[in-house]
Amino acid sequence: MVMFRWNRAGEKSAVWSEIEGPYIPVNTEHHANKKDQFQGLLTTPTNLSSLKYFAYLVNFRMSDFSKMGEMSSFQLGVIGALFLSVASSVSIVICNKALMSNLGFPFATTLTSWHLIVTFCTLHAAQRFHFFDAKAIDMKTVMLFGILNGVSIGLLNLSLGFNSIGFYQMTKLAIIPFTVLLETLFLKKQFSQKIKLSLLVLLGGVGIASVTDLQLNFVGTILSLLAIVTTCVGQILTNTIQKRLNVSSTQLLYQSAPFQAAILFVSGPFVDHFLTKKNVFAHKYSSIVLAFIILSCIISVSVNFSTFMVIGKTSPVTYQVLGHLKTCLVLAFGYTLLHDPFTIRNIIGILVAIIGMGLYSYFCVQDNKKKQSVDLSLASQMKDKDSTPLLGMPDKEGHEAKKSTKVSLV
């Protein structure tokens, strides 16, 4: 935008140009006979600074609206990822429970390897049809990441085999505090006391609802500790790799799924044989068993995809909190659909866990709002600092006036 001023001879000259902001029309014909009055009307230092400040405010507010739109779309993406994760996980648990308990197919580790193979094939087809772009990631990083995740799954299954169900549930509960510890020590992440308290309430509720006995043995304890460490590190890396390497959850899953599938496909039959004393290749596959296996593999695509998405968009701790919500839902569905035994202890535990999840969600939202307000305040200060030359840009007369004032003070 260019502003003009008229001199005594009726000639106009540009005094302000290349200023971002709204166009302010001036009716020069109306002032044709009032050149003396019009002179300097919009071009005094005070008015120039005011107009420039107005233009800055307009641009700043527009950037605010743009950020608000981005935040809104991000929040919708998080909600969608959380909903997809809960729905798909509960569905696959019910499907696998029917497959293993009712149909007699106990080979969990091998089944997981099939899940990952189907997931990779699905993502490969999606990539070939340009639903997403594959992004090259350092092969060593992807390989170690995939192997680590595969090992953590195998260790969790072995932990269940060597320990009681109650101790296995305690192992899963220990993942959250250990993740908080690792992120605090190595990533310097801060967790408020309120969030820690809400996590304690959540863990207490899930413990009441699901932990029945705590039979310990040395081998089972070692396997549980290894399972906790590998699971925590794997989930932290899932979040860190996506953010630091700027890759999406789909791209990371597409690159790492073959390595996870490979290690589980090789080790799965041995782990399952050790735990069940049965051979997965000698099992009699009826049509209904095959149908449930196929259904489980199809649902697993959504489970794996939503897992990486939730961890990437939120945090490993939030994903674990979501996992305990799934546990409560599975207990409720088991009682409703599968007529599993349900006691007053289960009900109290689920209610306490839901209160803990509600508190965690509320405190996380409050902390995010505080962080966003601080970020906006810092951005505003930076913009004010950057715009100081514009707001304080004096014309020649203003410069001379300041110069004379400075001399007089000296």
BELGI-V163090 format. One record per pair of residues at least 4 apart in sequence whose ideal C-beta (glycine too) atoms are under 8 Angstrom apart, sorted by the first residue. I is the first residue (numbers start at 1). J is the second residue. If there is no record, write none. Layout:
# BELGI-V163090
I/J + I/J
This chain:
# BELGI-V163090
1/16 + 1/17 + 1/19 + 1/20 + 1/21 + 1/23 + 1/24 + 2/14 + 2/16 + 2/17 + 3/14 + 3/15 + 3/16 + 3/17 + 3/42 + 3/43 + 3/48 + 3/51 + 4/12 + 4/13 + 4/14 + 4/15 + 4/26 + 5/12 + 5/13 + 5/15 + 5/39 + 5/40 + 5/42 + 5/43 + 6/10 + 6/11 + 6/12 + 6/35 + 6/38 + 6/39 + 7/11 + 7/12 + 7/13 + 7/39 + 8/35 + 8/39 + 10/35 + 15/43 + 15/48 + 15/395 + 16/43 + 16/48 + 16/51 + 19/51 + 19/52 + 19/55 + 19/390 + 20/55 + 20/59 + 21/51 + 21/52 + 21/54 + 21/55 + 21/56 + 21/58 + 21/59 + 22/54 + 22/55 + 22/58 + 24/42 + 24/51 + 26/31 + 26/42 + 27/31 + 28/32 + 28/38 + 31/35 + 31/37 + 31/38 + 31/41 + 34/38 + 35/39 + 37/41 + 40/44 + 41/47 + 42/47 + 42/48 + 42/51 + 43/47 + 43/48 + 43/395 + 44/48 + 45/49 + 45/394 + 45/395 + 45/397 + 45/398 + 46/50 + 47/51 + 48/52 + 48/393 + 48/395 + 49/53 + 49/391 + 49/392 + 49/393 + 50/54 + 51/55 + 52/56 + 52/390 + 52/391 + 52/393 + 53/57 + 53/391 + 54/58 + 55/59 + 56/60 + 56/383 + 56/387 + 56/390 + 56/391 + 57/61 + 58/62 + 59/63 + 60/64 + 60/380 + 60/383 + 61/65 + 62/66 + 63/67 + 64/68 + 64/376 + 65/69 + 66/70 + 67/71 + 67/376 + 68/72 + 69/73 + 70/74 + 71/75 + 71/372 + 72/76 + 73/77 + 74/78 + 74/313 + 75/79 + 76/80 + 77/81 + 77/313 + 78/82 + 78/310 + 78/313 + 78/314 + 79/83 + 80/84 + 81/85 + 81/306 + 81/309 + 81/310 + 81/313 + 81/314 + 82/86 + 82/310 + 82/314 + 82/322 + 83/87 + 84/88 + 84/302 + 84/305 + 84/306 + 84/309 + 85/89 + 85/303 + 85/306 + 85/307 + 85/309 + 85/310 + 85/319 + 85/322 + 85/326 + 86/90 + 86/322 + 86/325 + 86/326 + 86/329 + 87/91 + 87/302 + 88/92 + 88/299 + 88/302 + 88/303 + 88/306 + 89/93 + 89/303 + 89/306 + 89/323 + 89/326 + 90/94 + 90/326 + 90/329 + 90/330 + 90/333 + 91/95 + 91/299 + 92/96 + 92/296 + 92/299 + 92/300 + 92/303 + 93/97 + 93/326 + 93/330 + 94/98 + 94/330 + 94/333 + 94/337 + 94/338 + 95/99 + 95/292 + 95/295 + 95/296 + 95/299 + 96/100 + 96/108 + 96/111 + 96/296 + 97/101 + 97/102 + 97/334 + 97/338 + 98/102 + 98/103 + 98/292 + 98/338 + 99/103 + 99/105 + 99/111 + 99/289 + 99/292 + 99/293 + 99/296 + 100/104 + 100/105 + 100/106 + 100/108 + 103/286 + 103/288 + 103/289 + 103/292 + 105/111 + 105/283 + 105/289 + 105/292 + 105/293 + 106/272 + 106/275 + 106/276 + 106/278 + 107/111 + 107/268 + 107/269 + 107/272 + 107/276 + 107/278 + 107/280 + 107/283 + 108/112 + 108/157 + 108/272 + 109/113 + 109/153 + 109/154 + 109/157 + 109/264 + 109/267 + 109/268 + 109/271 + 109/272 + 110/114 + 110/264 + 110/265 + 110/268 + 110/269 + 110/272 + 110/280 + 111/115 + 111/268 + 111/293 + 111/296 + 112/116 + 112/153 + 112/264 + 112/268 + 113/117 + 113/261 + 113/264 + 113/265 + 113/268 + 114/118 + 114/265 + 114/293 + 114/297 + 115/119 + 115/296 + 115/297 + 115/300 + 115/301 + 115/303 + 115/304 + 116/120 + 116/257 + 116/260 + 116/261 + 116/264 + 116/300 + 116/304 + 117/121 + 117/261 + 117/265 + 118/122 + 118/297 + 118/298 + 118/300 + 118/301 + 119/123 + 119/253 + 119/257 + 119/261 + 119/300 + 119/301 + 119/304 + 119/305 + 120/124 + 120/254 + 120/257 + 120/258 + 120/261 + 121/125 + 122/126 + 122/301 + 123/127 + 123/250 + 123/253 + 123/254 + 123/257 + 124/128 + 124/254 + 125/129 + 126/131 + 126/132 + 126/250 + 127/131 + 127/132 + 127/133 + 127/134 + 127/254 + 132/248 + 132/250 + 132/251 + 132/254 + 133/251 + 134/251 + 134/254 + 134/255 + 135/247 + 135/248 + 135/251 + 135/255 + 137/141 + 137/142 + 137/241 + 137/245 + 137/247 + 137/251 + 137/252 + 137/255 + 138/142 + 139/143 + 140/144 + 141/145 + 141/241 + 141/245 + 142/146 + 142/255 + 142/256 + 142/259 + 143/147 + 143/259 + 144/148 + 145/149 + 145/234 + 145/237 + 145/238 + 145/241 + 145/256 + 145/259 + 146/150 + 146/255 + 146/256 + 146/257 + 146/258 + 146/259 + 146/260 + 146/262 + 146/263 + 147/151 + 147/259 + 147/260 + 147/263 + 148/152 + 148/230 + 148/233 + 148/234 + 148/237 + 149/153 + 149/234 + 149/238 + 149/256 + 149/260 + 150/154 + 150/259 + 150/260 + 150/261 + 150/262 + 150/263 + 150/264 + 150/267 + 151/155 + 151/230 + 151/263 + 152/156 + 152/227 + 152/230 + 152/231 + 152/234 + 153/157 + 153/260 + 153/264 + 154/158 + 154/263 + 154/264 + 154/267 + 154/268 + 154/271 + 155/159 + 155/223 + 155/226 + 155/227 + 155/230 + 155/231 + 156/160 + 156/171 + 156/227 + 156/231 + 157/161 + 157/271 + 157/275 + 158/162 + 158/223 + 158/227 + 158/271 + 158/274 + 158/275 + 159/163 + 159/168 + 159/171 + 159/220 + 159/223 + 159/224 + 159/227 + 160/165 + 160/168 + 160/275 + 161/274 + 161/275 + 162/217 + 162/219 + 162/220 + 162/223 + 163/167 + 163/168 + 163/171 + 163/215 + 163/216 + 163/217 + 163/220 + 163/221 + 163/223 + 163/224 + 164/168 + 164/212 + 164/213 + 164/214 + 164/215 + 165/169 + 165/212 + 165/213 + 166/170 + 166/210 + 166/211 + 166/212 + 166/213 + 166/214 + 166/215 + 167/171 + 167/213 + 167/214 + 167/215 + 167/216 + 167/220 + 167/224 + 168/172 + 168/224 + 169/173 + 169/206 + 169/207 + 169/210 + 169/211 + 170/174 + 170/207 + 170/211 + 170/214 + 171/175 + 171/224 + 171/227 + 171/228 + 172/323 + 172/327 + 173/203 + 173/206 + 173/207 + 173/211 + 173/324 + 174/178 + 174/224 + 174/228 + 175/179 + 175/228 + 175/231 + 175/232 + 175/320 + 176/180 + 176/199 + 176/202 + 176/203 + 176/317 + 176/320 + 176/321 + 177/181 + 177/199 + 177/203 + 178/182 + 178/228 + 178/229 + 178/232 + 179/183 + 179/232 + 179/235 + 179/236 + 179/316 + 179/317 + 179/320 + 180/184 + 180/191 + 180/196 + 180/199 + 180/317 + 181/185 + 182/186 + 182/187 + 182/232 + 182/233 + 182/236 + 183/187 + 183/189 + 183/191 + 183/236 + 183/315 + 183/316 + 183/317 + 184/188 + 184/189 + 184/190 + 184/191 + 187/236 + 187/240 + 191/195 + 191/196 + 191/317 + 192/196 + 192/363 + 192/367 + 193/197 + 194/198 + 194/359 + 194/363 + 195/199 + 195/360 + 195/363 + 195/364 + 195/367 + 196/200 + 197/201 + 197/359 + 198/202 + 198/356 + 198/357 + 198/359 + 198/360 + 198/362 + 198/363 + 199/203 + 199/317 + 199/321 + 199/356 + 199/360 + 200/204 + 200/356 + 201/205 + 201/352 + 201/353 + 201/355 + 201/356 + 201/359 + 202/206 + 202/321 + 202/324 + 202/353 + 202/356 + 202/357 + 202/359 + 202/360 + 203/207 + 203/324 + 203/356 + 204/208 + 204/352 + 204/353 + 204/356 + 205/209 + 205/349 + 205/350 + 205/351 + 205/352 + 205/353 + 205/354 + 205/355 + 205/356 + 206/210 + 206/324 + 206/327 + 206/328 + 206/349 + 206/353 + 207/211 + 207/349 + 208/345 + 208/348 + 208/349 + 208/352 + 208/353 + 209/327 + 209/328 + 209/331 + 209/345 + 209/346 + 209/348 + 209/349 + 209/350 + 209/352 + 209/353 + 210/327 + 210/331 + 210/349 + 216/220 + 216/221 + 217/221 + 218/222 + 219/223 + 220/224 + 221/225 + 222/226 + 223/227 + 224/228 + 225/229 + 226/230 + 227/231 + 228/232 + 229/233 + 230/234 + 231/235 + 232/236 + 232/316 + 233/237 + 234/238 + 235/239 + 235/311 + 235/316 + 235/319 + 235/320 + 236/240 + 236/316 + 237/241 + 238/242 + 238/252 + 238/307 + 238/308 + 238/311 + 238/312 + 238/316 + 239/243 + 239/311 + 239/312 + 239/315 + 239/316 + 240/244 + 241/245 + 241/247 + 241/252 + 242/246 + 242/247 + 242/248 + 242/249 + 242/252 + 242/308 + 242/311 + 242/312 + 243/312 + 247/251 + 247/252 + 247/255 + 248/252 + 248/312 + 249/253 + 249/305 + 249/308 + 249/309 + 249/311 + 249/312 + 249/313 + 250/254 + 250/305 + 250/308 + 250/309 + 251/255 + 252/256 + 252/308 + 252/312 + 253/257 + 253/304 + 253/305 + 253/308 + 256/260 + 257/261 + 257/304 + 258/262 + 259/263 + 260/264 + 261/265 + 262/266 + 263/267 + 264/268 + 267/271 + 268/272 + 268/280 + 269/273 + 269/279 + 269/280 + 269/281 + 270/274 + 271/275 + 272/276 + 272/278 + 272/280 + 273/277 + 273/278 + 273/279 + 273/280 + 278/282 + 278/283 + 279/283 + 285/289 + 285/290 + 285/293 + 286/290 + 287/291 + 288/292 + 289/293 + 290/294 + 291/295 + 292/296 + 293/297 + 294/298 + 295/299 + 296/300 + 297/301 + 299/303 + 300/304 + 301/305 + 302/306 + 303/307 + 304/308 + 305/309 + 306/310 + 307/311 + 307/319 + 308/312 + 309/313 + 310/314 + 310/318 + 310/319 + 310/322 + 311/315 + 311/316 + 311/319 + 314/318 + 314/319 + 315/319 + 316/320 + 317/321 + 318/322 + 318/364 + 319/323 + 320/324 + 321/325 + 321/357 + 321/360 + 322/326 + 323/327 + 324/328 + 324/353 + 324/357 + 325/329 + 325/353 + 325/354 + 325/357 + 326/330 + 327/331 + 327/353 + 328/332 + 328/350 + 328/353 + 328/354 + 329/333 + 330/334 + 331/335 + 331/340 + 331/342 + 331/346 + 331/350 + 332/336 + 332/350 + 333/337 + 333/338 + 334/338 + 334/340 + 334/342 + 335/339 + 335/340 + 335/341 + 335/342 + 335/346 + 342/346 + 342/347 + 343/347 + 344/348 + 345/349 + 346/350 + 347/351 + 348/352 + 349/353 + 350/354 + 351/355 + 352/356 + 353/357 + 354/358 + 355/359 + 356/360 + 357/361 + 358/362 + 359/363 + 360/364 + 361/365 + 362/366 + 363/367 + 364/368 + 365/369 + 366/370 + 367/371 + 368/372 + 369/373 + 370/374 + 371/375 + 372/376 + 373/377 + 374/378 + 375/379 + 376/380 + 377/381 + 378/382 + 379/383 + 380/384 + 381/385 + 382/386 + 383/387 + 384/388 + 387/391 + 388/392 + 389/393 + 394/398 + 394/399 + 394/402 + 395/399 + 396/400 + 397/401 + 398/402 + 399/403 + 400/404 + 401/405 + 402/406 + 403/407 + 404/408 + 405/409 + 406/410
